[in-house]
Structure formats: C-alpha cells, structure tokens
Amino acid sequence: MKKLKSIINDIKTATDKTTPEYNQLLWQLICYSPKMPVRYPVNLLLDEAHKFTLKALDAFFTKSELNFNGFIWGAGRRKILLTHGWASKAADFYELITQLRTIPDTQIIAFDAPGNGSSEGDLANLLMYVQATKAIIREYGEPDILIGHSLGAIGNVITINETGIRPKLLISLTPLVHLKENFKATMNANEVPVEAQEVFYADFRRVFNDKFANFTLDARYKHDASLNHWIAYDETDRIAPYQYLQEFLSTRNFIKTKAYNGAGHDKILIEPNMIADVVEMINDTLS
C-alpha cells in the first residue's frame, strides 16, 4: 500500500496536471495493483498446496512473458479453478477454498495473476488475467467449475469466449461490469481533473487499440442459457454498483442470481451464507 499512497500523493500534489508525467501517474493509479501481505493462517493453507509457476504474456506494458504463481489442492478428477479480483490474490479465497476441499474427488486451482500477489509484474490489466487463466487450462486441463471474483469474473467470461471451454458451472462473485466507470470513480476520488481523465482515456484506447465498450461485461458476454451461470451480488456494492448489473441482467434472465446485501464487494468472499451456497451448488452440479 505504501507505493499506492505515494502515487496518490503525487497525483494530488502535482502543480501541472497537463504533462505526460502526470498522465503516467494516472496509468500507475489505474494499473498498479497493491500487494497485500498474507496472514499467518492463510500461509498455512498455501503451505499445504502444490505450487507451480507458469508464464503469461504481458502484451501491453512489458511486452514480455511474466512468471505467475499458482496453487493446487487435491488430485481429484473434477477441477475447480478460481480467478481473483483486482488488487487481490489466490490467498483471498482462503475461506472458500477451505470449504471446497471438503468436496470429494476434486482438484482446486488458484493463482496470483501477473502484477498481483506473489507474481511478477508492476502493472496489471484484465487481459493479463485472461492470459494466466488460459495458461493454466493448457497445463492442467479444462475446469468443471470456474469461479471468479470482481475483475476475475470478467476475465473468466473472456477466457470461455477465447478457449471454447464449457464449464459445468460458472460462478461470478460481485462481478465488475463497466471498467471505465471504475476508472472514473478512482480518478474522481483522487481529484483528477476531467480534462486529464480524457487524456488518459485517449491514451488507454491507443495502447489497447480498443474501445471502452469492449471492457464491459455486456460487450464480452456471448453466452445463452446453455451456460450454467450464477452471480452473487450486493445491492449496496460501491465498487460494482448494482445499477450496472441490473442493466446487464435485464436481457439475460437465464442467469441465476442471489443477493447478499451488506456483504460488501470484497468481504463477500468470507460471507458464510455465500460460501455455503457455492459449496452446495458445486456438490449438486458434480453429483
């Protein structure tokens, strides 16, 4: 968090907010993922895992392959793959993984995406998550259950599109829906002038050779009722506002949903009822 606080301080105290240097600070604000320490009980869980390292392409920042670290619990034939959210890591699924391990004949895989947790990289983006997930699928096979939180939920949708895999169940926990709106909220919170934001957005489109519409869950979702998809959300979520999810779901009533109001965007990962529901769904799906 120390580096992020320094970036924010530099942004707020900059006297000239029209320079290329200021725009670079905005790139760091949006794409730097703080690496939080792992608590002792969680370290014990990680110690019990088989650890692996694979490579994922960072096509936009370093333009090189980065090493990322992953963890496997169990050697069962049914695979469960978890993709964490922004500024997160595999260890943040601690409570969920602990309960998933009670499901017989499973192999649970989680990873730290490039630029997150214990993995290489100073900056991260959604497409690096996708590259990492695809690398795991190539190495360990197609997952039966695919779980994603926040940014990881969009990453999983893109991964399904690009690989053609058909998980028996896709679970999305407080998914992000509109990335540009998250960028805007972050910059507004840190007193970035509208003019400087527009310069950043133009630079973002140039770097990714893309429109912001393609960084929305709506634009990336190519599936119908044949995909068994379940979404957990919180109507009071400030990170992924319910309004955007409502708009996404308005034309997709085949997606099953459940509200855990008051859980929070990140703390939903430790919400006991959500965890119990997920374990029950997975047991039913795999039975």
Secondary structure as GFF3:
##gff-version 3
##sequence-region A 1 287
A	DSSP	alpha_helix	2	13	.	.	.	ID=ss1
A	DSSP	alpha_helix	20	31	.	.	.	ID=ss2
A	DSSP	alpha_helix	40	47	.	.	.	ID=ss3
A	DSSP	beta_strand	50	58	.	.	.	ID=ss4
A	DSSP	beta_strand	64	73	.	.	.	ID=ss5
A	DSSP	beta_strand	78	83	.	.	.	ID=ss6
A	DSSP	three_ten_helix	90	93	.	.	.	ID=ss7
A	DSSP	alpha_helix	94	100	.	.	.	ID=ss8
A	DSSP	beta_strand	106	111	.	.	.	ID=ss9
A	DSSP	alpha_helix	126	140	.	.	.	ID=ss10
A	DSSP	beta_strand	145	149	.	.	.	ID=ss11
A	DSSP	alpha_helix	151	163	.	.	.	ID=ss12
A	DSSP	beta_strand	169	173	.	.	.	ID=ss13
A	DSSP	alpha_helix	179	189	.	.	.	ID=ss14
A	DSSP	alpha_helix	194	208	.	.	.	ID=ss15
A	DSSP	three_ten_helix	212	215	.	.	.	ID=ss16
A	DSSP	alpha_helix	217	220	.	.	.	ID=ss17
A	DSSP	beta_strand	229	233	.	.	.	ID=ss18
A	DSSP	alpha_helix	242	249	.	.	.	ID=ss19
A	DSSP	beta_strand	256	259	.	.	.	ID=ss20
A	DSSP	three_ten_helix	267	270	.	.	.	ID=ss21
A	DSSP	alpha_helix	272	286	.	.	.	ID=ss22
###
